[in-house]
C-alpha cells in the first residue's frame, strides 16, 4: 500500500470514528439489531469524507479494467457522485450509475440510472456499509437482467455480519476499506 493511500485511510478512519460511529440500540436496514450504528452518509456527504472515500476507491480500482462503478441507492449515491467528479478532475473519467430498489413507474421507467450500460459492460458495485449484503445482491440481480457483468463489490465498512459470505454465494468478492475490527468494534 502506498504512503498516500495509507494517509487517506488514516484520515478516513479518524473521521468515521469521530463523526459516524454512534452507540446505543439500532435497527439496521437488514432488520438486525445492533449496539452500534455507522452513519456513513454523514461522511460520504461531507466534503472531506467524499474526497477521501472517492480517492481510496479510485486507487483500489486503478489497475482494473471496468467500465463503470455504481451501486444501490441511497448508500452509493454520494460515493458515485464524488467518484465521477474526482475521476474527471484527475483526467481518468469513469462512468457511474445508481440502482433503484425497483423500476421507476414514471419518466423513462428505469431501474438503473446514469450513463447507459451496454450488455457485457464490466462494473464494480459500491455501497457505504455492508451487513448482510442484501442491497448489493439486489443491485447485481438488476444488472444481470440487462447483461452487465458485475466484477465485485467495494464498501466503506464491512460489519462482518455475513455480507462477504452472502456475496460469495452469488459469485461476488467483497472488498472493504475498513472492517468492523478496524473501527475497534
TALINHU-V381529 format. One record per residue. N is the residue number from 1. RES is the residue in one small letter. SS is DSSP state (H for helix, E for strand, C for the rest). PSI is psi in whole degrees, 0 to 359 (NA if undefined). Layout:
<<N RES SS PSI> <N RES SS PSI>>
//
This chain:
<<1 x C 133> <2 x C 159> <3 x H 322> <4 x H 316> <5 x H 320> <6 x H 317> <7 x H 317> <8 x H 315> <9 x H 321> <10 x H 315> <11 x H 319> <12 x H 318> <13 x H 317> <14 x H 318> <15 x H 317> <16 x H 313> <17 x H 321> <18 x H 318> <19 x H 329> <20 x H 336> <21 x E 121> <22 x E 142> <23 x E 154> <24 x E 216> <25 x E 121> <26 x E 148> <27 x E 124> <28 x C 166> <29 x C 336> <30 x C 348> <31 x C 346> <32 x C 155> <33 x E 154> <34 x E 154> <35 x E 0> <36 x E 157> <37 x E 134> <38 x E 103> <39 x C 72> <40 x H 333> <41 x H 337> <42 x H 327> <43 x H 309> <44 x H 343> <45 x C 4> <46 x C 151> <47 x H 310> <48 x H 314> <49 x H 317> <50 x H 316> <51 x H 313> <52 x H 312> <53 x H 313> <54 x H 317> <55 x H 316> <56 x H 314> <57 x H 318> <58 x H 324> <59 x H 320> <60 x H 329> <61 x H 3> <62 x C 333> <63 x C 3> <64 x C 146> <65 x C 84> <66 x C 154> <67 x C 334> <68 x E 162> <69 x E 141> <70 x E 181> <71 x E 188> <72 x E 139> <73 x C 138> <74 x C 339> <75 x C 322> <76 x C 342> <77 x H 302> <78 x H 331> <79 x H 312> <80 x H 328> <81 x H 315> <82 x H 320> <83 x H 315> <84 x H 313> <85 x H 309> <86 x H 322> <87 x H 325> <88 x H 313> <89 x H 321> <90 x C 3> <91 x C 31> <92 x C 58> <93 x C 139> <94 x C 138> <95 x E 151> <96 x E 162> <97 x E 164> <98 x E 141> <99 x E 118> <100 x C 159> <101 x C 328> <102 x C 166> <103 x C 136> <104 x C 137> <105 x C 351> <106 x C 182> <107 x C 227> <108 x C 352> <109 x C 39> <110 x C 154> <111 x C 333> <112 x E 120> <113 x E 143> <114 x E 187> <115 x C 139> <116 x C 130> <117 x C 133> <118 x C 155> <119 x C 132> <120 x C 351> <121 x C 145> <122 x E 129> <123 x E 162> <124 x E 134> <125 x E 146> <126 x E 151> <127 x E 166> <128 x E 305> <129 x E 139> <130 x E 129> <131 x C 288> <132 x C 344> <133 x C 8> <134 x H 314> <135 x H 322> <136 x H 320> <137 x H 317> <138 x H 322> <139 x H 318> <140 x H 317> <141 x H 320> <142 x H 320> <143 x H 323> <144 x H 322> <145 x H 332> <146 x C 12> <147 x C 20> <148 x C 136> <149 x E 116> <150 x E 119> <151 x E 349> <152 x E 185> <153 x E 144> <154 x E 133> <155 x E 159> <156 x E 312> <157 x E 130> <158 x E 118> <159 x C 357> <160 x C 45> <161 x C 33> <162 x C 346> <163 x H 315> <164 x H 315> <165 x H 317> <166 x H 320> <167 x H 321> <168 x H 325> <169 x H 339> <170 x C 17> <171 x C 19> <172 x C 137> <173 x C 130> <174 x E 128> <175 x E 148> <176 x E 149> <177 x E 317> <178 x E 153> <179 x E 171> <180 x H 318> <181 x H 324> <182 x H 328> <183 x H 349> <184 x C 26> <185 x C NA>>
//
